[in-house]
Structures are given as C-alpha cells and as structure tokens.
Amino acid sequence: MKQKILLVLLLFSSVIYIHSCSTNTKLSTKSQEAEKYYLEGIKDLDKLYYEGAIDNFKKSFEIDPNFAMASMQIALANIRTGKEDSANYFINLSWDLIENTTRYEKLRIRYTKYLIYKEYKKLEQTTDSLLYEYPNDIEVKKINALIQFNRKNFKIAREIFLDILESSPDYYMAYNMIGYSYFNQGYNKDAHNYFKKYIEKAPNQINPYDSMAEFYTLTGKYNEAIELLENILETKKDQIETNSVLASTIYTRLSISYFNLGQLEKSLKFAKLSTMKHTQKTASKMANTTLIDYYFRQKDILGLEKEFDRIKDKINPLTRDYLEVRINLCKDNFELASEKINSIKKRQTKSSQNTSKKSIIYITNILEGELFYHQKNYDEAIEKYDIAISIMEEKYYTSLLKIHKLISMFNAGQQEEAISELECTLSRNPNDAYALFYISTFYYKMNNFEEAKYYVNHFLDQWKNASNNNKLFKKAQFIAEQIGD
C-alpha cells in the first residue's frame, strides 16, 4: 500500500499558495520579480497547465539562481509530464541550494527529493514533520488528504479536499480526488458528478477526460471509454506528444477496453503503440506491463518471449526474474521456474536500495502460488495467494492472478466462495469479461444451467464484435451451445 500512496502523491501533489498559522513559510527569494513568476507558475499548476508552469518557474529561477523552491517546482512539474531526467536534474539543483532556505522550504525540498528517488523511510519521516509543524498550510493539508485517501479513509480525505477548495477553488485536482473517493465507497453517481465537474473546470486538459475514462472502464462502460479516449487522441495531439505518462495511460486504457470487448487486434494495437512512442521510465514501465499482460491473458508464448527479449535489459532484476518464472510456467517448465523462485527468495536476506523485502516476499508468494496453480496443487496455491494478498491487496485485485486464485478455489472444493467473489466483482463492474466468463463456467460445471445461461449470454452479447481468433469467446460459445434453449 505504501508504494501506491507514494505514486499518488507523486502524480497529484502540487504546490499552491502558502498559507499557515504555524512557523514562517515565507519564500526565501529576495526578488519580487522571481516571486511573481513563481506564483504564476503555481496558478498554472493548479489549473493543470504544466508546460506553462515550467516556463514560469524557469523564469523565476533564472532571475534568482539561488531560489531553491523554484528549482524544486520545475522538478515536480517535469515529473507530471513524464520528463524524469529533467526532474532529477532540477531536484538536485534545489538540493544543492537547500542550506539558505527556511525550515519549511527545507522540509518541502527534502520531501520532494525523497519522493522522486523513492527513499521511503526518509520520506515518511519528512512527511510526519510537515504534518506536525505546518498543519494549517494548504499544501500540507493536501498531502494529508492524499495520505487519508490511500489509507482508505475516503470520507476524511474528501472533507479535507473540500476544505482546500474553499480557499483555493482553482485547485482542480481536488475534484478528481473527490470523484475517486466516492467511487471507492461505491457511490458511482456522486463519483461521476465530480469527474464531470473536473472536466468542466479543465476542459482543455487531458487528465480530467482520462479520469472519466478510467471510471467508465472500472464500471464496465467500455464503449463510452473508447469514444472518450479516441476523441482525446484526435483533439489533443499536442499534449499527447509532450506528456508521455498521460499518453501511455490513454493507450493502456484503450487496450484494456478493447480487450474487455473481445476485440483483440485493436487491444494489441494500442498496447504496442504505448511501447513504441514513449520511452520515459514511468511511461515505459506502464506500456511494457500492458503488452506483457495482454500476452499472458492470451497465453501467447511466442509474443511473451519476443517482448521479454526486447525489455529484459531495461527492467530491474526482480521484475525480470518475475516475468521469466511466469513465462516458464506457461511453458510447463516447472523445474526452471522453481529454481528461479528459490534464487529470488535468497534476496530476502540481502539489503537492496531499489527493492524492498516486502516486494520480494509478495513476488515469491505470488510465483509459488502460480507454480502450484499450474501443477494443479490448488490448496497450496490458495495458501500462497492469500499470503500475497495480505501483503499487497491492491496489486492482486488488479491482475490476472485473481482469476487463477478463484479457479484454484473452485477446483479445491470452495465453489460457493469462488462464485461469491465473482459476484462481488460484478456488483462493481457488471461487464467484467473474465468475471462473466468464469462465473458462467463455474455454474455450468455445477450443473446450474439457468445461472450459467444468464451469465454466458451476457458475456456473448458484450463480445458480439469479438475477434475471430478469440479463444475465450469460442469457449463461451461452446457452453452456450451445450446449455441450449
């Protein structure tokens, strides 16, 4: 969960006007002209005009080369547009200037550097200091709201964001986070209303439309998502070219939406587009994950091996080993997979700057669960999956691995429990393709043909334009034929 918190903070944290009833938060620049451009940059950030913000912060920094906060803001704005090398450069400049800043600025700069470089323990300590020393500062309130959000205290987070909007109504990202807070509590109508408000506030920016598109995909409105996303590609080409993170996100959502409609050629097209056009680390990782996931879902071993060979030298060793194990499992190379899992386990005793022990434990349990699943040792597979879920629940529930656990449960005699989980998924997304297919399959195997027929017909109706070579669609057709009228 911590990694997810940090990602949200990184993508959505921006500085706005400094208000505090606590210690001094005055900017350390002595140049009124530098401060003027700095505050203009802040306005641009609030309204999601990242390129304009970068221009204003650079002007501020050129006027006062000792203005550490201006350099820090350039770093943050570059992160949001996927320009990670520039972000690293400017946060390091800011760090070099930290000595002559106020206590508040020092904490802000440390916070930003630890965030960018993923120094999580130092980040947590710095965040605690900001929350304790500057509780009334709006930027600190924003950080607190995001922390509450990621702790799933959605009502509290929403109240803080609403409080921020009272004094800073142009902080548009608050509408986005309020929308997500409602969605995570199951209030889809309220969530939709706030995503609409977000679009109304920033109609010329991509992110509000992307948030609405994600809402559509999460609630099974794939055609609406596709229409919205393809319109973005047509009408906002300039932003697509300058923001690799948002661009990769859009291609990813299109790939997922088409996949859930069974249109594999289009799904693959957009998965490949995301890998071809965007090379920044965050965007590239997102794109690679989309394409790899596509091949895993299709059990396309040739595609997997080709893509793995393309990216294996660009990804970290743990991710590389993880993918190698899963590819070997798809090929039934259980011995090679087991050997690699054991080598990953040995890393738990070694310290690693880039990989936490928590991640290693999560991955080894997922891989052992997968090994047992492929060997049809379903009870052992469930045990390993459950350990992984207890460590990083949100990762598991957004992956194909969830389906493997449910199949294991069904085959281990936990039919009702497996069906219950699928019903829970369908209560949030009634058009989830895998949930529809497997709940119909489970009911069919239990000879409950009435329920099986209901779900398989729903699936087939949704996939009426599915690709001819779609294996899942053919299996669903077979079930429907067996049940008959």
Stockholm file with secondary structure:
# STOCKHOLM 1.0

chainA/1-485         MKQKILLVLLLFSSVIYIHSCSTNTKLSTKSQEAEKYYLEGIKDLDKLYYEGAIDNFKKSFEIDPNFAMASMQIALANIRTGKEDSANYFINLSWDLIENTTRYEKLRIRYTKYLIYKEYKKLEQTTDSLLYEYPNDIEVKKINALIQFNRKNFKIAREIFLDILESSPDYYMAYNMIGYSYFNQGYNKDAHNYFKKYIEKAPNQINPYDSMAEFYTLTGKYNEAIELLENILETKKDQIETNSVLASTIYTRLSISYFNLGQLEKSLKFAKLSTMKHTQKTASKMANTTLIDYYFRQKDILGLEKEFDRIKDKINPLTRDYLEVRINLCKDNFELASEKINSIKKRQTKSSQNTSKKSIIYITNILEGELFYHQKNYDEAIEKYDIAISIMEEKYYTSLLKIHKLISMFNAGQQEEAISELECTLSRNPNDAYALFYISTFYYKMNNFEEAKYYVNHFLDQWKNASNNNKLFKKAQFIAEQIGD
#=GR chainA/1-485 SS CHHHHHHHHHHHCCCCCCCCSSSCCCCCCCCHHHHHHHHHHHHHHHTTCHHHHHHHHHHHHHHCTTCHHHHHHHHHHHHHTTCHHHHHHHHHHHHHTGGGSCHHHHHHHHHHHHHHTTCHHHHHHHHHHHHHHCTTCHHHHHHHHHHHHHTTCHHHHHHHHHHHHHHCTTCTHHHHHHHHHHHHTTCHHHHHHHHHHHHHHCTTSHHHHHHHHHHHHHTTCHHHHHHHHHHHHHHCHHHHHHCHHHHHHHHHHHHHHHHTTTCHHHHHHHHHHHHHHCCSHHHHHHHHHHHHHHHHHHTCHHHHHHHHHHHTTTSCHHHHHHHHHHHHHHTTCHHHHHHHHHHHHGGGGSCCSSSCHHHHHHHHHHHHHHHHHHTTCHHHHHHHHHHHHHHCHHHHTTSTHHHHHHHHHHHTTCHHHHHHHHHHHHHHCTTCHHHHHHHHHHHHHTTCHHHHHHHHHHHHHHTTTCCTTCHHHHHHHHHHHHHCC
#=GC SS_cons         CHHHHHHHHHHHCCCCCCCCSSSCCCCCCCCHHHHHHHHHHHHHHHTTCHHHHHHHHHHHHHHCTTCHHHHHHHHHHHHHTTCHHHHHHHHHHHHHTGGGSCHHHHHHHHHHHHHHTTCHHHHHHHHHHHHHHCTTCHHHHHHHHHHHHHTTCHHHHHHHHHHHHHHCTTCTHHHHHHHHHHHHTTCHHHHHHHHHHHHHHCTTSHHHHHHHHHHHHHTTCHHHHHHHHHHHHHHCHHHHHHCHHHHHHHHHHHHHHHHTTTCHHHHHHHHHHHHHHCCSHHHHHHHHHHHHHHHHHHTCHHHHHHHHHHHTTTSCHHHHHHHHHHHHHHTTCHHHHHHHHHHHHGGGGSCCSSSCHHHHHHHHHHHHHHHHHHTTCHHHHHHHHHHHHHHCHHHHTTSTHHHHHHHHHHHTTCHHHHHHHHHHHHHHCTTCHHHHHHHHHHHHHTTCHHHHHHHHHHHHHHTTTCCTTCHHHHHHHHHHHHHCC
//
